[in-house]
Amino acid sequence: MNNSHDDSMIIIGAGFAGLAAGIYAGMNGYRTQIFEMHDKPGGLCTSWKRKGYTIDGCIHWLVGSSSKSGMHDFWEEVGIAQGRKIIDMEEYMHVEDASGRTLVFYCNVDRLEKGLLDFSPQDEKPIREFTNGIRMCLPFDQPSKHDSFPNRLYKQMKLGSMFIRNGSQMQKWMKITCEDFSARFKDPLLREALREMWVPEFSMFFMLFTFAYLHNKNAGYPLGGSMPMSEALEKRYKDLGGSINYGKSVGKILVEGNRAVGVRLSDGTEYRSSRVISAADGYTTIFRMLDNRYGDEKTREPYEKWPLFYPIIYAGIGVNRTFDDVPLSVSGFSFHLKNPVEIGDAVRKRLWVHIYNHDPSLSPPGKTVLTVMLETNYDYWKKLHEDKEAYRRKKEETGRLIIDQLEQRFPGITAQVEMIDIATPMTFDRYTGNWKGSFEGWLITPENSSVIMKPMIQTLPGLQQFYMCGQWVEPGGGLPTAIMSGRRLIKSICKEDGIKFKTIS
Ligand SMILES: Cc1cc2nc3c(=O)[nH]c(=O)nc-3n(C[C@H](O)[C@H](O)[C@H](O)COP(=O)(O)OP(=O)(O)OC[C@H]3O[C@@H](n4cnc5c(N)ncnc54)[C@H](O)[C@@H]3O)c2cc1C
């Protein structure tokens, strides 16, 4: 323990960012305690059990999963890589239209290109633009500490030259949304898939990067899913001397003379420390815990202008059957409905289903978990939630309607359903506190894409000894970003204290 600096910190939230901040703080001699309102670690990276099935609430792909990748070093540092079995699937997504035509998005870029060209030769120009965009991103990886010196140097040079050679191309892709790019395709299914596979407003750049990671087998699926990763983080944090107080919701951040000095929990008890880090929801932190007394126009701009990842209805379904004939895929399977149907607050024309035939550990033998994710409106569910009975009925109806639609594509499935669980934006709100139930924070759009070059600040103007990390200061969200956010923060705190930042593997 380094006692030469003022070393106590309170961290709000035991999601990936809060735990990572605690881990890196522990490595650098700081004493931390985390206050977490839920009774489990991981925040959004979670799963829950129902009738013998495990519904995974998060991980589809883990960037940095390849041990050859520089990003894998972070997973090693925080104790997630160790002993984790990763599988790399061949397909990213399977999309069908009303006539049963199937469009497959392969992870391998050459296979993807060939598949798309065979599917829609008339779209050769935008298809090649898309796949060449992915190829441009293939060399993107930071050197790993396991690389030999010449290899590290080579990777660094490759990375540098990629930015120099492709700077204007990268800018171009950042400025195009998925929706705008999809409009260049003539084939209606290809157009629809590219528009909706991600979020229409999202900058295309990130889709290219994701496909590049998939091609490089660096965005695999960790068997066992989300919760074991969160538990591994919690263990690493505790092993480094950290302590977590579960079931403790922070109501206010205590401030004296414009310095954060501790927290007051919702039950009124107070805890003091020399620094406070909020790894919890950004809106709650700035506007409720600190009563909007700190920050400036720049701090408030995202909350007034930036679009959020849509809140979702998240259905977990346990079925007494296998799906041996359905290829394993990273992001699932989408099919067109015979007739549009209103589910929740909106009319749906297709269903996006994730079939966990790649992870038998989530269901009893011979059975499978499916999840269905539908974008929805937060205010709709918030209003409905005021009448608990109406809310319960709507959830029940939502489940029933989803099964009815699945029956169209998988005849007989209705009789095989053993469990159905519906999470709404109110569920995300209750368990993680994320603003408007958003599941990944800010979207990166052409308007705010400059954050890629210049990250958001992790402090609030006017308030000392206070810091933020996590998806509300890292647009685009995601698990690697959450870890890097905690790491980035502790590195800068070490700098403040004149300590050389170190990591312990
Ligand atoms: C369906 C879904 C799929 C996803 N798929 C992927 C994927 O494939 N790959 C990927 O990388 N990412 C994925 N993500 C995104 C990823 O889960 C998040 O971006 C990431 O977990 C955010 O971490 P965080 O620590 O910043 O925030 P959070 O996980 O939200 O953690 C914040 C923590 O703060 C706690 N908290 C809030 N308020 C208080 C309070 N007042 N007092 C005490 N504690 C409080 C919360 O309970 C929570 O534990 C997915 C998310 C979802 C929901």
PDBQT file of the ligand as one rigid body, heavy atoms in Angstrom, charges set to zero:
ROOT
HETATM    1  C1  LIG A 601     -28.800  -6.398 -24.205  1.00  0.00    +0.000 C 
HETATM    2  C2  LIG A 601     -27.402  -5.860 -24.131  1.00  0.00    +0.000 A 
HETATM    3  C3  LIG A 601     -26.430  -6.352 -24.992  1.00  0.00    +0.000 A 
HETATM    4  C4  LIG A 601     -25.129  -5.859 -24.924  1.00  0.00    +0.000 A 
HETATM    5  N1  LIG A 601     -24.181  -6.443 -25.699  1.00  0.00    +0.000 NA
HETATM    6  C5  LIG A 601     -22.892  -6.091 -25.547  1.00  0.00    +0.000 A 
HETATM    7  C6  LIG A 601     -21.871  -6.801 -26.225  1.00  0.00    +0.000 A 
HETATM    8  O1  LIG A 601     -22.123  -7.760 -26.937  1.00  0.00    +0.000 OA
HETATM    9  N2  LIG A 601     -20.584  -6.386 -26.067  1.00  0.00    +0.000 N 
HETATM   10  C7  LIG A 601     -20.256  -5.336 -25.270  1.00  0.00    +0.000 A 
HETATM   11  O2  LIG A 601     -19.062  -5.022 -25.167  1.00  0.00    +0.000 OA
HETATM   12  N3  LIG A 601     -21.209  -4.650 -24.604  1.00  0.00    +0.000 NA
HETATM   13  C8  LIG A 601     -22.521  -4.997 -24.715  1.00  0.00    +0.000 A 
HETATM   14  N4  LIG A 601     -23.491  -4.331 -24.022  1.00  0.00    +0.000 N 
HETATM   15  C9  LIG A 601     -23.158  -3.056 -23.355  1.00  0.00    +0.000 C 
HETATM   16  C10 LIG A 601     -22.491  -3.199 -22.001  1.00  0.00    +0.000 C 
HETATM   17  O3  LIG A 601     -23.195  -4.097 -21.202  1.00  0.00    +0.000 OA
HETATM   18  C11 LIG A 601     -22.463  -1.827 -21.309  1.00  0.00    +0.000 C 
HETATM   19  O4  LIG A 601     -22.030  -0.814 -22.179  1.00  0.00    +0.000 OA
HETATM   20  C12 LIG A 601     -21.513  -1.858 -20.097  1.00  0.00    +0.000 C 
HETATM   21  O5  LIG A 601     -21.815  -2.969 -19.274  1.00  0.00    +0.000 OA
HETATM   22  C13 LIG A 601     -21.647  -0.560 -19.295  1.00  0.00    +0.000 C 
HETATM   23  O6  LIG A 601     -20.885  -0.639 -18.114  1.00  0.00    +0.000 OA
HETATM   24  P1  LIG A 601     -20.844   0.542 -17.058  1.00  0.00    +0.000 P 
HETATM   25  O7  LIG A 601     -20.052   0.054 -15.905  1.00  0.00    +0.000 OA
HETATM   26  O8  LIG A 601     -20.434   1.786 -17.733  1.00  0.00    +0.000 OA
HETATM   27  O9  LIG A 601     -22.367   0.789 -16.631  1.00  0.00    +0.000 OA
HETATM   28  P2  LIG A 601     -23.409  -0.123 -15.833  1.00  0.00    +0.000 P 
HETATM   29  O10 LIG A 601     -23.236  -1.539 -16.209  1.00  0.00    +0.000 OA
HETATM   30  O11 LIG A 601     -24.734   0.502 -16.030  1.00  0.00    +0.000 OA
HETATM   31  O12 LIG A 601     -22.967   0.006 -14.319  1.00  0.00    +0.000 OA
HETATM   32  C14 LIG A 601     -23.432   1.035 -13.477  1.00  0.00    +0.000 C 
HETATM   33  C15 LIG A 601     -23.618   0.463 -12.091  1.00  0.00    +0.000 C 
HETATM   34  O13 LIG A 601     -23.953   1.524 -11.210  1.00  0.00    +0.000 OA
HETATM   35  C16 LIG A 601     -24.972   1.071 -10.323  1.00  0.00    +0.000 C 
HETATM   36  N5  LIG A 601     -25.704   2.241  -9.825  1.00  0.00    +0.000 N 
HETATM   37  C17 LIG A 601     -26.473   3.102 -10.547  1.00  0.00    +0.000 A 
HETATM   38  N6  LIG A 601     -26.980   4.076  -9.737  1.00  0.00    +0.000 NA
HETATM   39  C18 LIG A 601     -26.513   3.815  -8.496  1.00  0.00    +0.000 A 
HETATM   40  C19 LIG A 601     -26.686   4.454  -7.234  1.00  0.00    +0.000 A 
HETATM   41  N7  LIG A 601     -27.439   5.547  -7.093  1.00  0.00    +0.000 N 
HETATM   42  N8  LIG A 601     -26.080   3.914  -6.157  1.00  0.00    +0.000 NA
HETATM   43  C20 LIG A 601     -25.311   2.793  -6.259  1.00  0.00    +0.000 A 
HETATM   44  N9  LIG A 601     -25.129   2.144  -7.433  1.00  0.00    +0.000 NA
HETATM   45  C21 LIG A 601     -25.710   2.649  -8.542  1.00  0.00    +0.000 A 
HETATM   46  C22 LIG A 601     -25.831   0.169 -11.185  1.00  0.00    +0.000 C 
HETATM   47  O14 LIG A 601     -26.614  -0.703 -10.422  1.00  0.00    +0.000 OA
HETATM   48  C23 LIG A 601     -24.753  -0.548 -12.025  1.00  0.00    +0.000 C 
HETATM   49  O15 LIG A 601     -24.301  -1.708 -11.374  1.00  0.00    +0.000 OA
HETATM   50  C24 LIG A 601     -24.795  -4.819 -24.030  1.00  0.00    +0.000 A 
HETATM   51  C25 LIG A 601     -25.769  -4.339 -23.159  1.00  0.00    +0.000 A 
HETATM   52  C26 LIG A 601     -27.052  -4.862 -23.184  1.00  0.00    +0.000 A 
HETATM   53  C27 LIG A 601     -28.058  -4.390 -22.192  1.00  0.00    +0.000 C 
ENDROOT
TORSDOF 0
